[in-house]
Each structure stands twice: as C-alpha cells, then as structure tokens.
Amino acid sequence: MRAGIAAFAFALAVPFVGPSHETAPRPVTVASAFEVESFQGIARGPRPIQDLSQPEAVAGVETGPAPRPTAEPAPEPPLAPTPRPAVKTAAPQPVVLPSLEPPSTGGIVIASWYGPGFYGNRTACGQTYSQAILGVAHRTLPCGTLVTLTYGAHSVTVPVIDRGPFVAGRSLDLSYATKLVLGCPDLCTLSMRLGQ
C-alpha cells in the first residue's frame, strides 16, 4: 500500500517538474526513454490537434488545393425494363410406350411375382398390399374376378387385386403368398382358368 501511495504522490508531482535543460547528450535505454517520454508528455500537456482536412506536405511531392465538396449528383432515372424476347418452346412430346399385347385370360400363361417395393401401398382395386395377401395382378380382368391357377400338383383360386404385369410376354403377377402356395419360382409357366 505504501508503494501505491508513493506512486500516486509521484504522479501528482510530475506536472510541476519541467523538462531537463541539460546540454550534453546522455545515454538512453529503452526503458528510460519510455518513462521520460511519458512523463515529459504529461508535463508538456496535450498535443495540438492536427487539421486532417488539409493535406500534409510531403518532401518532393507537390500538393494542390484540397478539392471542394460538390453537390450530390442527381439520381439517374430508373431504366425501363426491356421486354424479354419470347422464347418459343416446342410442345412436349408424349412418351409413347411400346404397346403390350392383351394378356391371355385362360390357358397356359407365364407368371412372375411382385412384392418388396409394393408392401403397404394401395392396390388398383383398393386393398392394402402385403406379403400375406392372396391374389394376382392382371392388366384387363375386372377387380375381384376369380381365377384358378395350377402349377404342377398345386392349385389355388384367387381374386384379381391389382393391375400388371407391365412386362411383355407375362400375363400375371402373383402376390408373394400366392407364389408360396403354388410353389412357383420367380418366373413360372402355369395353367389359368376363370372362375373356380
């Protein structure tokens, strides 16, 4: 605390101490130069304010009079929008799919099965499709039409529950449960007749 009081008293006494009038140069260290400059700056008072609006003279460079402020330029009128040229686009061409021959409604047919990507979706006939549902997809037979399918020694009668298949050469898409009952591989040739 004594050191703090001594520093405070010293700071109060410094403004009354004038600059040194020594004529002989004396060695200066970095620390002493910092202290002397800060104390002499306090003793001399604040620096005069420099007018920044006037350019300073630089040796070897001529400076002219400061530019006078000019009035703000009038805003330019907004440009009228230029109409965009009409781009003529051709009407989109309808996608033409190859026509599929009408599937047979009886006799010996080729059948595939469908399932994993369709589970949980609504069928074209309004049922929720699952792997446990018995039925077939046919492109033209009305919903609910019963068909009897025979593969080897296995036979089952199931309704039409959906539309398909959309692959040329196939007449039926079997549900997974129907495929299991018949014992069909992924693609099979079976006998089909309408009704029971």
Summary of the structure (lengths in Angstrom):
residues: 196
radius of gyration: 50.4
end to end distance: 113.0
largest distance: 131.8
contacts: 368
relative contact order: 0.14
helix: 19%
strand: 20%
